[in-house]
Structure formats: C-alpha cells, structure tokens
C-alpha cells in the first residue's frame, strides 16, 4: 500500500525537498490560508483506493489540540480513521543513529455517515481516538516520553 501525506507549504520552497516530498506523494498545505485542495486532494486519493492518508489530527507532531480536518476527510471519503502510535527517535539525528522504533496500529474507527460533525460529535470521536492512542501506548511502552531531548 502507498501513502500520501499533507506537508506544510513552507517545506516545498526548497526545490530538492519539494522534489522528494512530491515523489513521496506529499502535497502542500497552506496552514494560514487553507483552500479547498486541503480536502479535495486527500478525499479523491482515498476514494480512488490507491493510497492511504497519513495525517496528524492536531495538524502537527507537537500539538495535543485536535482539529476537525481528519474527521471531515474520513467522512467525505467514507474511510475509517486508523489510530497509530509511533515510539522511537523524535529527532532526525536520532533516526540517523539507527535507534530502534516501534509503530503500533489500532482498530479502525468508523464514522457513521448519518451522524453530523457537530462539536459534540467531534468530541466523542476524538475521545475514541485518544482512548485508542492511550491503549496502544500502554501496550507498547507506557514509559515512553513524546518530548524530544
């Protein structure tokens, strides 16, 4: 299976990095002024069934505030959310040192197509995601710290 990624538009300013990102199926997102492509590109890719979308529901790796984009994309594409937990190096230099890492995948969370994405319903779904991440963390390594040193 291939994946697509959202990446902040600033990363595409460097031509070499832009080339790498595009070949990794990343597409640029202007977080200050998001346009319709933020939803259209991933929904189309998911509906075509050729790629899965990797997205940080908080919009970044370092935020704990969840945003509604992942839910809207899942609902429009009629695809489930799949909670994933990564425990390993948190810096690029850590990856280069070949430190071990683990990725755990939880059970899919299906969105009822009849349920509207109100603030209350979003809170319920995000609580399901938070619970799934916490369960995966406990199963994987409950002592892992998500703060880069």
C-alpha positions in Angstrom: 0.0 0.0 0.0 1.2 3.5 -0.8 0.6 6.5 1.4 0.0 10.2 0.8 0.9 13.0 3.3 0.0 16.6 4.0 3.0 18.8 4.4 3.2 22.4 5.3 3.7 24.6 2.2 6.9 26.1 3.6 8.7 22.7 3.0 8.1 23.0 -0.7 10.1 26.2 -1.0 13.3 24.2 -1.1 13.4 22.6 -4.6 15.3 19.5 -3.5 13.0 18.8 -0.6 10.0 19.7 -2.8 11.1 17.0 -5.3 11.5 14.4 -2.6 8.1 15.3 -1.0 6.2 15.1 -4.3 7.8 11.7 -5.1 6.7 10.6 -1.6 3.1 11.6 -2.5 3.1 14.6 -0.2 1.0 17.6 -1.2 1.4 21.2 0.1 -1.0 22.7 2.6 -1.0 26.4 3.5 -2.0 26.3 7.1 -2.6 30.1 7.3 -4.9 30.1 4.3 -6.1 26.5 3.6 -8.0 26.2 0.4 -10.4 23.5 -0.9 -7.5 21.3 -2.1 -6.8 20.5 1.6 -9.9 18.3 1.5 -10.2 17.6 -2.3 -6.8 16.0 -2.7 -6.9 13.5 0.1 -10.6 12.7 -0.3 -10.0 11.9 -4.0 -6.9 9.8 -3.3 -8.8 7.8 -0.6 -11.9 7.3 -2.8 -9.7 6.0 -5.7 -8.4 3.5 -3.2 -4.8 3.6 -4.4 -3.3 5.4 -1.3 -3.9 5.8 2.4 -3.5 9.2 4.1 -1.2 9.8 6.9 -2.3 12.8 8.9 -1.6 14.3 12.3 -5.1 15.2 13.6 -3.6 18.0 15.6 -2.1 19.5 12.4 1.5 19.0 13.7 3.6 16.4 15.5 3.9 18.5 18.6 0.4 19.7 19.4 -2.2 18.0 21.5 -5.1 20.1 20.2 -7.0 18.0 17.7 -8.5 19.7 14.6 -11.5 18.6 12.6 -9.8 18.1 9.2 -9.2 14.4 9.7 -12.8 13.8 10.6 -14.1 15.7 7.6 -11.7 13.8 5.3 -12.7 10.4 6.8 -16.4 11.3 6.5 -16.2 12.6 2.9 -14.1 9.7 1.7 -16.2 7.1 3.7 -12.9 5.6 5.1 -12.2 4.8 8.7 -9.7 6.5 11.0 -6.9 4.2 11.9 -5.1 5.2 15.2 -1.4 4.7 15.0 1.3 5.2 17.7 5.0 5.8 17.0 7.5 5.3 19.7 11.1 5.9 18.7 13.6 8.7 17.9 11.9 12.1 17.9 14.7 13.9 16.1 16.3 13.4 12.7 19.7 12.8 14.3 18.1 10.1 16.4 16.9 8.4 13.2 20.4 8.7 11.7 21.8 6.9 14.8 19.6 4.0 13.9 17.9 3.9 17.3 15.0 1.4 17.5 11.5 2.4 16.8 8.1 0.8 17.0 4.8 1.5 15.3 1.5 0.1 16.6 -1.7 0.2 14.7 -5.1 0.1 16.5 -8.5 -0.9 15.4 -10.3 1.2 12.7 -12.7 3.8 13.9 -15.7 4.0 11.5 -17.7 7.2 11.2 -21.5 6.8 10.9 -22.3 8.6 7.6 -25.7 9.7 9.1 -24.0 11.5 12.1 -23.3 15.2 11.6 -19.9 16.5 12.6 -21.1 18.8 15.4 -18.7 19.9 18.1 -20.3 17.4 20.5 -19.9 14.5 17.9 -16.4 15.6 17.1 -15.5 15.4 20.8 -16.9 11.9 21.0 -14.9 10.7 18.0 -11.7 12.4 19.2 -12.2 10.8 22.6 -12.3 7.4 20.8 -9.0 8.3 19.1 -7.4 9.5 22.4 -8.5 6.3 24.1 -7.2 4.2 21.2 -3.8 6.0 21.3 -3.6 5.6 25.1 -4.4 1.9 24.8 -1.7 1.4 22.2 0.8 3.4 24.3 0.1 1.2 27.3 0.5 -2.0 25.2 3.7 -0.7 23.5 5.7 1.1 26.2 3.8 3.1 28.9 7.0 4.8 29.9 7.8 6.3 26.5 8.1 10.1 26.5 7.0 12.1 23.5 9.2 15.1 24.2 12.4 15.5 22.1 15.5 15.8 24.2 
